[in-house]
Amino acid sequence: GPSWRMVVELNKETDAYVVYPGGQSGNPGSPYYDSFLDKWAAGEYYKAWFMKRGITEGDRFAWKMEFTPR
């Protein structure tokens, strides 16, 4: 069956709850490999955070990324 679970309430302000059985890492040697497994097995969810307001026509977004040498 599906492993990713997502529940979304589509109101003016979107509320969403998510969980998947893995973690942030796909590497079995990582401490984060199975960090969400317990919640997934228990049927619990994490709140997914979105922008505070909805996107309206004409909105523009910019992303600035700066790299610094190590």
PLY file of the C-alpha trace (Angstrom):
ply
format ascii 1.0
element vertex 70
property float x
property float y
property float z
element edge 69
property int vertex1
property int vertex2
end_header
0.00 0.00 0.00
0.98 3.65 -0.09
3.56 4.82 2.40
3.10 8.62 2.10
0.02 9.84 3.97
-1.34 13.35 3.58
-4.57 14.87 4.88
-5.46 18.32 3.53
-8.28 20.65 4.52
-8.88 23.06 1.65
-10.22 26.16 3.36
-9.19 29.77 2.90
-6.08 28.89 4.90
-4.89 25.42 3.91
-4.24 22.98 6.74
-2.30 19.83 5.94
-0.93 16.92 7.94
1.66 14.50 6.58
3.75 11.48 7.50
5.85 8.89 5.71
7.68 5.87 7.12
11.19 7.01 6.34
13.14 9.98 7.48
14.94 12.86 5.86
17.73 10.59 4.69
17.60 7.70 2.24
20.84 6.39 3.70
20.30 3.40 6.06
23.41 4.45 8.03
21.99 7.88 8.83
20.42 8.59 12.24
17.51 10.21 10.31
16.81 7.20 8.08
13.75 6.03 10.06
13.01 9.16 12.09
9.28 9.22 11.19
8.64 5.47 11.41
7.07 5.44 14.89
4.54 8.18 14.04
3.74 6.49 10.71
3.12 3.11 12.39
0.90 4.74 15.04
-1.17 6.56 12.40
-0.06 9.97 13.67
0.80 13.01 11.52
2.98 16.12 11.46
1.48 19.50 10.58
2.75 20.74 7.24
3.39 24.48 7.25
2.46 26.62 4.26
2.55 30.35 3.59
0.46 32.36 6.01
-1.71 33.83 3.26
-2.89 32.43 -0.01
-1.32 33.35 -3.31
-3.35 35.88 -5.26
-3.13 36.83 -8.91
-0.26 39.20 -9.53
1.80 38.01 -6.54
5.48 37.64 -7.27
8.02 35.71 -5.29
11.80 35.98 -5.33
14.38 33.57 -4.00
17.88 34.76 -3.22
20.57 32.18 -2.58
24.08 33.16 -1.58
27.02 30.77 -1.56
30.07 31.35 0.58
33.34 29.44 0.27
34.35 27.20 3.15
0 1
1 2
2 3
3 4
4 5
5 6
6 7
7 8
8 9
9 10
10 11
11 12
12 13
13 14
14 15
15 16
16 17
17 18
18 19
19 20
20 21
21 22
22 23
23 24
24 25
25 26
26 27
27 28
28 29
29 30
30 31
31 32
32 33
33 34
34 35
35 36
36 37
37 38
38 39
39 40
40 41
41 42
42 43
43 44
44 45
45 46
46 47
47 48
48 49
49 50
50 51
51 52
52 53
53 54
54 55
55 56
56 57
57 58
58 59
59 60
60 61
61 62
62 63
63 64
64 65
65 66
66 67
67 68
68 69
